[in-house]
Amino acid sequence: MVKEKEPQKQIVEVKKEKKQNKKINFKSIDKNFIISQIFYWIFVAVTIFYFREAVFETKVLIKNILLVATLIMAVAVDVILVIFNKKEIEYHKQFIILALAFGLFYFLATPFPNGTDEGSHFLRVFKLSTKYTSLSFEEDSLFPPAFQKAMDYNNNRDMTYENYANEFEAFSMNSEERRDLIGYYWNIKLYSPLQYIPQIIGVTAGRIISDNVVIIGMCGRITGYIFWLALCAYAIKIMPNKKMFLTILCLLPVNIFSAVCISGDTVTNAVCTYFIAFIYRKVYLREKLTKKEQIIATITACMIALCKIVYLPFVTLVLLLKYENFENKKDWKKFVIILITLSVIVGFGWLVIGSMNLASSNEASGDQLKFILNHPFEYILVILNTMTAKGAQFIYQLCTGDELMCHAKTTVYPIISYIYSIILFLSVFMEEKKEKIELNLVRKIWIFLIMFGTGLLICTAIYIQWTSLWEVGKDSILGIQGRYFIPVAALLIFFINKSKFETNPKTLMNILIIMQMPVICQIMNVFV
């Protein structure tokens, strides 16, 4: 009889086990994940509440639309956070995902042409497009009055967005009244046409499919951003170490904003990032350069010289390479001499052409140059005064800054920039591999001289081209923007090898992603 009852006992035990399995096992729940989710959505709620109640002073309907848009963005960001924390994704793939997501948010939140000097850059790109490509239908480079309204909004802090938005419907190229706006981009004419090739392709495609200035401009934005994203992603991919740092540097809000809008910095920053990553890889891994790579490196160096002469010192990074990177010593000398010589010729050749344009547009630039040459010690004091008074602001602008917010119509709160600065600083000490780059003291000094020389050239170029419009011999430099130093900051990878800092890379990436929320909300606030 005992043996017959045993099956019944087993059935009862199985039922008990099933009931226990149905109960939630709290020990198996990832508590860290739950806590992070709670903090994230609290942060989202505070962000939405602040911008909805304290900033967005507009109609209820628009508030609700912005609320829905923000919630959609918050959900998308949360999904990305969960995926990144649950799976090990390569850094260049993380960059592509984040750059596409945030680039789309920036693209939609910033009406054309309200990026930093975007109107002027677009006029230059459109002029180049019509100069080198002719279409079957009749057109010219003059613009309807509505574009004038957009330019006024871009440059006038007191003009409301409503005045500008009302002109969107009048952006047809077939408007009866036209106006030439060449005066708005006299300084942009100093930029080489090569700097705008991706945007020219997009603008030309836009001219084929539409006669609406906004659509044409948006097409230019898209092709420029695709070029920047692809080249930066490839640069991160080929990096043998310091991938985290380069990823964060490329994902700084001001970097994305400059790339997503029509700008001369789109191609410049991408090309500089790739060139630095290429040289770093060869020095770090001691790889030999193939003939194909030597040609690509030479073309890239010439592009840097053409894009902005102030970054010409970057081409001398090839001096970090050693004989072991080539078949023999003769090949090394030949490559270095050809690359540097061609870059200098190309760079100074365009500088001569640009100087003639500058002299005809800004006569005071010549007087400013004479002041520097005749009073070198006074000019040193000018630089010191500028750095003393605005040094902290340049660090702030390197991450976000007034320029990201469309000519200081509003300002991203400094705390966000400081958080990004800390993340960037910590990431430069992180290493994916234990090995360190081998650079002797002489080569490290050379890197420092490249950084110092580039910074000096940036200050001097702005002092001659821009500050001269206000005063010749002014005691400070006007017009310097932190984003000009993004390529310079990338050179830090050659200095920092080992560190006592032990920071979780996922933590840094999480903070980087979350901090995009208030930045994008602030951009939306500009155009409400």
N, C-alpha and C positions, 0 to 999 in steps of 0.2 A: 504493500500500500504506500509505503514511503517513496518508493521509486516512481509511482504514478503521479505524486504531487510535485515532483521536481520540475517537470515541464511547465506547470502552472506558475511556480515561483519564478522561473526564467522569463515567462511572458510578462509577469508583473514588473520584474526588474527592467526589462526592455522598455516598457511603457514609462517607467520612472525616468529612465535615461533620456527618452524622447522629450518628456516634459522639461527636464533640466536643460536639454539642448535648445528648446524653444525660448528659454529665458536668456536675457542679454548677459553676456559675459563681460562685465565692466573692466576686468583686468586686461582683456585683449584689445580694448579701445586705445588708439593712439591719443593720449592725453595732450601731448604737445601740439598735435594737429588741431584738436578742438580748441585749445587755448589760442593758437595763432589765428584760427578762423574768427573767434570771438573778438580779438583785438583788431583784426582787419576790418570787420564790419562796423565796429565802433568807430574806427578811424574814418571809414566811408560815410557813416551817418553824421559825424561831426563836420566833415568836409562839405557834404551836401547842405547841411543846416546852415553853415556859415555863409556859403556862397548864395544860397537861396534867399535867406532872410536879411543878411547884412550887406550883401553886395549887389545882387540882381535887383535893381530898382526898375522894374519893367512890368509889362502886362502879365496877368495871371496865366494866359494861354502859353506865352513864351516860357514862363517859369516852369510850367508843367512839361513842356517839350524838353527843356533843358534837364529837368529832373529825370525823365525817362531815358534821355541820352546818357546821363551820368550813371544811372543804374545799369544800363546795358554795358557801359564801359567797365563799371566795377565788377560785374559778373565775368566779363571777358578776362579782366586782369586776374581775378580769383582763380579762374580755370587755368591760366598760365602758371600761376603760383603753385597750384596743386600738382600740375604735371611736372614742373621743374623740381619740386621737392620729392616726388615719388619716383622719378626716373632720372638716370644719369644721361644727360644730353650734352653732346659736345658743345664747346663754347661758341663756335661759329654758327651752329644751328640755333643755339639760344639767341644769338644776336639777330639772326634772320627773322625768327619768330617775333621777337620784341620790336625790332625795327619796323617790320611790316605793320604790327598792331599799333604802335605809338605813332608811326608815320601816317597811318590812316586817320587817327584821331586828330593829329596836328593839321593834316590836309583839310579835313572837314571843318575844323574849328576856326581856321584862318582864311577868311575870304580873300580872293585874289584882288588886287596886288598888294596886300598889306603885310608881307614879310619885311624884314629889314632891308630897306632900299630896293624892295622887289620891283616897284614900278619903274625905277631907273634901269635896273638890270633887264627887265622885260623889254623896254624900249630899245636897248642895245641889242638884245637877242633878236627881236623882231626885225630890226634894221639889217642885221647880218643875214637873217633868213631870206629877206626879200632881195638882198644884194647877190646872194650866191644861188638862189633857187627862184625860177620864174614859173608861175602857174598859168593855166590856160585862161582864167577869167581875169578881168581888169581889177587892179587894186593898187594902192599906194601906201606910204608909211605914215600917213596922217591919221589922227584919231578923233573920234567924236567928242563933244564937250563932256560927256559922262566920264571919260577917262581922266579928264582934267579934274573933275570932282573927286575921283578916287585919289589922285595925286595930292590934292588939297587935304583930303582926310588923312592921308599917310603922313603928311608933314605938319599938320595943324592940330595941336593937342586940344584946342577948344572946340573943334568941329565934332559933332555927334555922329555916331554910326548910322542913325536914322537918315541923316542927310545923304550919306553915301549909299546906303542900301536902296533908297528910292531911285537911284540912278541905274540900277542893274539892268533894267529893261531897255535902257537906251544905249547899250554897249554894242550896237551893231556897227560894223565897218561901213555900212551903206548909208550912214547918216548924212544928210545934206550939208550940214555945217561941220567942217573939219578944222582941226587945229594941230600944228606941228609942235611937238613937245620936246624938241631936241635939247632945249636948255636944261631939261631935267636930268640929263645923263652925260653932261660934259666930262665929269670926272670918271665915269664908267668907261669912257672911250679909251682910257689908259690900259684897260684890261685886254689881253690878247684874245682874238677870236677862238683860239684853241680851247680857252677856258670855258667856252659855252657850247661846245660841240654837242653834248647830250641834249641840252635844252633847245638848241637850234633844230635838231632832228624832231623833237616833240612839237615845237612851234610850227615847223613846216608841215607836219602831219595835221596839226590843228587848222592851219590855213586851208588845207585840202577839204576837210570835212565841215568847216563852219566859217562864217564871217563874223562870229561873235568874239569879241576881245577876251572875255572871261574864259570861254572854252579853249581858245587858242593858248592862253596863258596856262591853264590847268594842264594841257597836254605837255607843255614845256616843263612844268613841275614834275610830272610823272616820269618822263624819260630821264631827267636829271637825277631824281631820287633813286631810280632803278640802278643807274650807273654807280652812284655813291654806295648804295647797299651792297651791290655785287662785289665791288673792289674792296670795301672794308671787310666783308665776310671772308673773302679770299685771303686778305692780309692776316686776319685772326686765325684762319685755318692753317696757314704755313708757319705760324709762330711755334717754335719748339717749346717755349716757356713764356711766362708772363701773359698768357692768353686772357686771364681774368682782367688784368689791368687794361689791356687794349680794348676789351669788350666794353668795360665801364666807360672808358674814355670816348668811345664811339657813340655810346648811348646817353651821353650827357644831353640834357634838354636843348641847350643852345646849339649843339652839334646836329641833332635831329632837325631842329627848326630851320637851321641854315640850309640843310640839305633838301628839305621838303619844299622849300620856297625857291624861286628862281634867284640864284645868287652866284657870285663868282667864287665863293668859298666851297661850293658843292664839289667841283672837280679838284680844286686845290687841296682840300683836306683829304680827299680820298686818295689822290696820287701820292701825297706825302706819307700817309699812313702805310700804303703798300710798299713804298720805297724803304721806309724805316724797318718794316717787318722783314723784307727781303734781305737787307744787309744784316739784320740781327740773326736771322736764320743761318746765313753763311758763316758768320763769325762764331756763333754758338756751336753749330754742328761741324764746323770746319769742312763743309762741303765744297767740292770743286764747282766752279761756274762753267756750264756748257756754253758753247758758242751762241746758242739761242738765248740763253739767260743773259749773256753779255750784251747782246743787241737790245733785249727788252730793258735791261737796266739803263743802258745809254739813252734810249728813247724816253724812259720815265724821268731820268735826270733832266733832260732837255725840256720836258713838259713842266717840271717844277720851276725851272728857270723862266719859262714863258708865262706860266700862270702868275707868279708874283716874284719879282726880282729879290724881294727881301728874304725869300727862302733859298736863295742861291747857295748859301753855305752848306745846306743839307747835302748837296751833291758830293761834298768832300768826305762824306761818311764812308766812301769806298776806300779811303786810306786806312780804315780799320781792318780791311782784308789783308791777308798775308800771302806769302808765296805758295803756301800749301793749298790755297783756294784755286790755284791755277796749275797748268801743266808744268810751267817753269817760270823762272824769274822774268824772262823776257815777255811772256804773255801778260804777266801782272803789270809790268811797266807800261806796256802798250795799251792795255785796257784802261788803266787809271788816267793816262795822259789824254787819250782820245775822249773819254767820258767827260773829264773836267774841262778840256779845251772846247769841245762842242757846246757844252752847257753854258760856258762863259760867253762864247760868241753869240749864241742864240739869245741868252738873257740880256746882254748889253745891246745887242742889235735891236731888240724890241724896246729897250729902255730909251734908246735914242729916238725911236719913232714916237713913243709915248710922251717923251719930254717935249717934243715939238707940239703935240696936241695940248699938253698941259700949259705950255708957255702962251699959246694962243687963247686959251680959256681962262687962265688965272695968271695974270702978269706978276702978281705979288710973289708967286712961287720962286721966281728967279731971285728976287730980293731976299727971300728967306734963306735960299741956298748960300748967297753971298754972306749973310749974317753968320751962318754956321762956320763957313770957311775962314772968315775974318775974326771971329770971336769964339774959338773952340772951347776955351775954359768957361766962358759964359754959357755956352750951350750945354756943357757938362752939368752946370748948376741948374739949368732948365730941366734936364732929365731927372736930376736928384730931387728937385722940387716936385715934379710930377709924381715920381714914385713915392715920395713921402706923403703927399696929399691924397693920392688916388690908388696907392698900391693895393690896399685891402679891397677896393672896388673892382680892380682887375681880377682878383681871385674870385670875387663874387660873380663877375660877368663871365668867367671861364665856364661856369656851370649853367647859370640861367641869366640873370642880369636884365637891365633895362632894354637892351637891344632885342632880346627875345620877345619882349612885350611891345613890339611895334612902336619904336621911338618914344618909349617912356610914357605912353598914355596911361599905363598903370605899371605896377612893379611886383614881381614875384617876391614873396616875403624872404628876407635874407636868411632866415633859419633854414629854409629849404636848400639854399645854395651852400650853406655851411655844412649841412648834412651830406650833400653830394661831395663836397670837398673832402670831408673826412673819409667817405667811402673810397674815393679815388686815391687818397693818401695811403689808406690801409691796403688797397689792392696792389699797389706797386711793390709791396713787401712780400706778397704771396707768390709761391712758386709751385708749378705743377710737377717739376722734376727737381731732384736733389742737386744735380750738377750745376755749377755756376759758370757764367761766361768768363772767359779768360781775356782780360784787358790789362795791360800794364799801365803804370802811372802816366806815361806819356800819352797813351791813347785816351785815357780818362780825362786828362787835361784838354785834349783836342775836342772831346765831346762838349766839355764845359765852354770852350771857346766858340764852338758852333752855336750853342744855346745863347751865349752872351752876345755874339755878333749878330745873330738873327734878331734878338730883342732890340739891339741898338738900331738895326736897319728898319725895323717896324716903327720905332719911335721917330726916327729921322724922316722916313717917308711920310708919315702922318703930319709931322711938323711942317714939312715943305708943301704938301698937297692941300692940307685941310686947315691947319692952324693959321696959315698965312692969309686966309680969307678974312680973319678977324684982326690980326695984328702981326706985323713983322717984328721978330725979336721978342715975342711974348714970353713971359717968365714961366709958363707951363704949356704942356702939349694938350691940345683939344682933339677929341675924336678917336682916341685909342679905345679899342674894344677887347675885352678879355678873350673873345673867340679867336682872335688873331694868334694867340699863344697856344692853341690846342696842338698843332704839330710840334711845337717846342716841348710841350709837356710829355709828348710821346717818347722823347729821347731819354727820359728818366730810366727806361728799361736797361740802358747800358751801365747805369751807375749802381743800382741796388741789386745785390746778389743774394745775400743771406740776411735773415732777420730773426729776432726773438719773438716777433708778433705771431701769434697763432689764432687766426681768425677763420671762422667757418665761411667758406666761399658762398654757400647757399644763403647764409644770413645777409651778406653784403648784397647779393642779387635780389633778395626779397625786399630789402630796404630801397634799393634802386628802383624796383618796379612800383612799389607802393607810393613812393614820393612823386611819381608821375601824375598821380590823381589830382592833387591840388594845382600842379603846374597846368594841366590841361583845363581844369575848371577856371583857372585865372585867364587863360587864353580865351575861353568862351566868354568870360565876363567882359573882355575888351570889346567884343563885337555884338553886344546886346543893346 
